[in-house]
Amino acid sequence: MRKTVSYIFLASVLLACAAKKPEKRSRFLSGFRTEYNTLFNAKDALNTEFTERSNAHKDNFYAPYINILTYEEQPVGSDIGQSAAFAESSAGRKPGSALPANAAGEAKGATILEIAEGKALKTIDKYSVIRDGQEKNDKIFDAYITLAQARIYMGKNLQALDALSTLMVKMREDKRLPLAKIYQGLAYAKMDDHFKAHEIFAGLKNSDLKKDYRKLLSIYYAESLLEAGKKEAAVAELSSAFEVNSNRKLKSRIAYLRGQVLAELGKSALARESFESAYKYANDFEFEVKSQVEIAKTYNSKDDYSGARKYLEGISKKGTYASRKNEFYYALGLMAANAGKKAEAQDYFRKSLAEKVSDPQIRGLSYYEIGRGYLYDNEYIAAGAYYDSAVSVMTYEPTRVLLQEQTNNIKKLARNYYLVRKNDSMLALAAMNDADRITYFSKYIDDLKAKEDAMERERVRAERTKGFDTGDYSSNSVFASGNGSFENFGAAGKGFYFANTGAVSRGSSEFKNIWGTRSLADNWRYSAKMSSLEDEKNEALGLTSVADPRRFETSFYIEKIPRDQASLTKLKFARDTASLGMGIMYDDYFSNTSLATKTLYDLVDKKPEEKIMLQALYEIFSMNYENNPAASERAKQILLTDYPYTSYAEFARNPRNSNFLKSNPEAENAYQTSFALYQGEQFDASRQLVEESLTRFPKDALVPKFSLLNAMIAGKTSGKEVMILQLEQIALNYENSAEGEKAREMLKWLKSDLKMQMTDEKGNVLKAGNNVQATPKAAVPTQEEVQKNRLLEQKQLQMEMGNEVMSTEAQQKKQNVPVRK
């Protein structure tokens, strides 16, 4: 009897395991097999991927924002994974890459996420139980969520949305559907469809969610808001995420990100509070240090600088924090700079460089801050040198690229700056009398002697200590051991040192950091022949020379001063051109409009030649007329007074402006009056009224017409060339208007050249070789015809302009301009 029962039970199990259609499968056995077979493998593969991503994750504190998630917390029914790209794991394999052979029972070459996706699909296909169009196997929900997650983190967002849509149709009564909607919003966010993502997230936020789901929602919603540029809303959502999440590490990361956003919004006090929370909850030493650095950045002159300085200096000496002293010194430098203590800030940055390096990016930023200090003092050689050092050690690529561009700009500016100084000195010396020159160079020679005496004493001191240990074993000492440094070329397995270009590059950089730029000479360690920043600056100023025997004679220098006018003119032209370039660079490269304006006005005061003068005045006016009209007014008046018939003056009268909204009745009357004066050949009165109208109504819809009329008046009073200049400016300023088109047509006619041809007495054109006696006559067409055509064109133009004045409303409708009621 027992055998019979056993056989029946075995047969039942075998029949249940047989492949059936979803409508005929057993809910109980399918759920049991799903949970402990294929779905388990899918979840295990996904968890393996997230674990490896978390282990491989390394925060980049120099990017605009950190990522919140590194697979830390796993709400019920979901897995939180890292949403950004990941570095290589410690095992040497990138997350998401192929598993070793036989891993997870899959063929070699499949990635972990592909395994998770395949197992989830297999689970759905094999163990789905459908009754009346609805899924009855509860475990299939987990399979769909695993499938969606795997696809999202593979970048297959559309396929993930397809899986989630199917889930919502087949299990529309399931209480876990909010979790599916969270991942649906995440998929849209990954596709940069933030409008749809926010619509889904906002709908979920207003519903009654389980606490575990709310944790996940708050994180994804905050990150999506931040990616969409909604920083204020992101801060509010991050505050909500901070409150709802209880994990210490996650709270620390949320607080740090919120502090970054608040600092970017200029809310220093709130940002400091957020970074303090990040420090309080941090369970990672790196996070603690970086939080302290960020706290320091939020201080300014109004805050308790002395108390904060004392606190930071104190913790930099305690325990393991002492290993990060260079980072704390950098933070102290930032605090001092924000408090307006420039010298103290520079001292801290230099202390940071003297300490052992814990973060190359911090070292690069310290170099950058020192270089920026030199830049503000117009010490461009020194600034460029420190910027070069910063670029060589920085690890965050976007900052390094921007700094490299700025370094190149500084070097361009330095060439102009020192050329101006050098030529100014030469011109000043040329203007001196002999007695003043002798006095000047006598002082220079005294300083030179003192400098050489000091260098000689230093050389003798170095010779005396040669071969003796000085007792300096600091990290910057030449006696300090340097594992991996350039002198360790004999280490096993490293091969020939000079065959490795990377090792040579690192060695060259380290050599310069220790010894500076040494010239190739015997006894180079103790030689005074080291290229310093002062040497480079002197070379740029033209003061560098070989140790000439006559260097202590005033006549040696006086002989080199140019005397002839041609040389002096050449020096002045080079000086003026370099000054013009400097002014433009200050504005274009460093957005320092005030310094650019001052530099260009200084150039104007030195009366350069007309071409440079016009360009300088134009640059001053164009960079200031919108935001600082007072600074541009002097340039405008010079252009209008001294160069009234140039295109620069025309631009100053009426800068390019397409924001004309309506026509003022007074402007209409003024235009009709000025046009009538023009027709009556009262050109001076007409021009005066036009110029007054352009000043009174700078944004009126009739401004283009005033400008065109002004050009025609200039043609009558000043000639063809002046008219051409003004028409060119009109064509440029109003290229899409009817006036711009008319200006282009008139320019084409004015610039056309009439060919001269030989004709007989009857006006017939003579061919080459014709023996008939010919006399040069008027061009073809004849002068009378040209004059007649000109009068007809002018009359037609006047009629058109007059008609347009009378139909301002129609013209405004044509240009889609609101009609004045």
Disulfide bonds with the S-S distance in Angstrom:
none
